[in-house]
Amino acid sequence: MTGPTGAGLRMRVVVDAEERVRAFPPHLGEVVARGLVVLDRCRVVRYGGRETDG
């Protein structure tokens, strides 16, 4: 999938505690030059977790 300029589309998803996510937007100008930033709640429908040794 590509955008209007032919460049590949990118999407990053951040999942963390609400207070940490809400503290992040002031720093967006440092990491996002252009594009759309969406802050929204989500509903987890499945969580696979991580494998642990032992």
C-alpha positions as CSV (number, residue, x, y, z in Angstrom):
1,M,0.0,0.0,0.0
2,T,1.3,3.5,-0.8
3,G,0.3,7.0,-0.1
4,P,-0.5,9.7,-2.7
5,T,3.2,10.4,-3.3
6,G,4.0,6.7,-3.8
7,A,5.7,6.5,-0.5
8,G,4.9,3.6,1.8
9,L,2.3,4.3,4.4
10,R,3.4,3.9,8.1
11,M,1.4,3.4,11.2
12,R,2.7,3.3,14.7
13,V,0.6,2.1,17.6
14,V,1.5,3.0,21.2
15,V,-0.2,1.1,24.1
16,D,0.6,2.1,27.6
17,A,-1.0,3.5,30.8
18,E,-3.4,6.3,30.0
19,E,-1.4,8.9,31.9
20,R,1.8,8.0,30.0
21,V,0.1,8.2,26.6
22,R,-1.5,11.5,27.4
23,A,1.9,12.9,28.4
24,F,3.4,12.1,25.0
25,P,1.6,14.6,22.6
26,P,3.8,17.6,23.5
27,H,6.8,15.6,22.1
28,L,5.1,14.7,18.8
29,G,6.7,17.7,17.0
30,E,10.1,16.0,17.6
31,V,9.1,12.8,15.9
32,V,6.3,13.6,13.5
33,A,7.1,16.0,10.7
34,R,3.7,15.6,8.9
35,G,0.8,13.3,8.9
36,L,-2.1,12.4,11.2
37,V,-1.9,11.7,14.9
38,V,-4.9,10.0,16.6
39,L,-5.3,9.5,20.3
40,D,-8.1,7.2,21.1
41,R,-9.2,4.5,23.5
42,C,-9.1,0.9,22.3
43,R,-10.7,-2.3,23.4
44,V,-8.4,-5.3,23.6
45,V,-10.1,-8.4,22.1
46,R,-7.2,-10.8,22.5
47,Y,-3.9,-10.6,24.2
48,G,-1.3,-13.3,23.5
49,G,1.2,-12.3,26.1
50,R,4.9,-13.1,25.9
51,E,6.5,-16.5,26.3
52,T,8.6,-16.8,29.4
53,D,11.6,-19.1,30.0
54,G,11.2,-21.6,32.9
